[in-house]
Amino acid sequence: MSGDAKPGRAGIWRRALSRLTSSQDALEDAELQEDVLQSGYDPVRTCADREVVRLRGTLRTVTLRPRAGTPSLEADLYDGSGTVTLVWLGRRRIAGIEPDRAIVVEGRIAVQDDRRIMYNPRYELQPIGE
């Protein structure tokens, strides 16, 4: 019987840890969203197809991905409300464009296959730690 009790306890701890982690993620998302709104930027979740927007967020991933034989640098910007993929065509690398970097971008949103994408956005790197 004691063998049955251990998996149950492990499950309880696993669920409690999951709740704590989820709560921390939710708090961070809310903090990011509040920062975006207070700064006057557009929340990603409200951006519509073909709309010109100004976004602020954190780069989550940065990858080099060829498009039609041409190199392109892609980065996912997250602002707490959603994600937009930033694509710089013809670029293999841009100094400062790296994961966990805060950035402000401006450009026209495109929606393709329910994904928000912004091609060749104007960008402004934010100081590290801001």
Residue pairs with C-beta under 8 A, 6 or more apart in sequence:
28 80
29 80
29 81
30 80
31 80
32 57
32 58
32 78
32 79
32 80
32 81
33 43
33 79
33 80
33 81
34 80
35 56
35 80
36 42
36 43
36 55
36 56
36 57
36 79
36 80
36 81
37 43
39 56
41 54
41 55
41 56
41 79
41 104
42 53
42 54
42 55
43 79
43 80
43 81
43 82
44 55
44 57
44 77
44 78
44 79
44 81
44 82
44 83
44 84
44 116
45 81
45 82
46 81
47 53
47 55
47 82
47 84
47 109
47 116
48 109
48 111
49 109
49 110
49 111
50 108
50 109
50 110
51 108
51 109
52 106
52 107
52 108
52 109
53 106
53 107
53 108
53 109
53 118
54 104
54 105
54 106
55 77
55 79
55 84
55 104
55 105
55 106
55 118
56 79
56 102
56 103
56 104
56 126
57 77
57 78
57 79
57 80
57 84
57 102
57 103
58 77
58 78
58 79
58 100
58 101
58 102
58 103
59 75
59 76
59 77
59 78
59 86
59 97
59 98
59 99
59 100
59 101
59 102
59 103
60 75
60 76
60 77
60 78
60 83
60 99
60 100
61 74
61 75
61 76
61 99
62 73
62 74
62 75
62 97
62 98
62 99
63 73
63 74
63 75
64 71
64 72
64 73
64 74
64 92
64 93
65 72
65 73
65 74
66 72
67 87
67 89
70 89
70 90
71 90
71 91
71 92
72 87
72 88
72 89
72 90
72 91
73 87
73 88
73 91
73 92
73 93
73 94
73 97
74 85
74 86
74 87
74 88
75 85
75 86
75 97
76 83
76 84
76 85
76 86
77 83
77 84
77 85
77 86
77 103
77 105
82 116
83 116
84 109
84 116
84 117
84 118
85 115
85 116
85 117
85 118
86 105
86 117
86 118
86 121
86 123
87 117
87 118
87 119
87 120
88 94
88 97
88 119
88 120
88 121
89 119
89 120
96 125
97 103
97 123
97 125
101 125
101 126
101 128
102 125
102 126
102 127
102 128
102 130
103 123
103 124
103 125
103 126
104 123
104 124
104 126
105 118
105 121
105 122
105 123
105 124
106 121
106 122
106 123
107 118
107 119
107 120
107 121
107 122
108 118
108 119
109 116
109 117
109 118
110 116
110 117
110 118
110 119
111 117
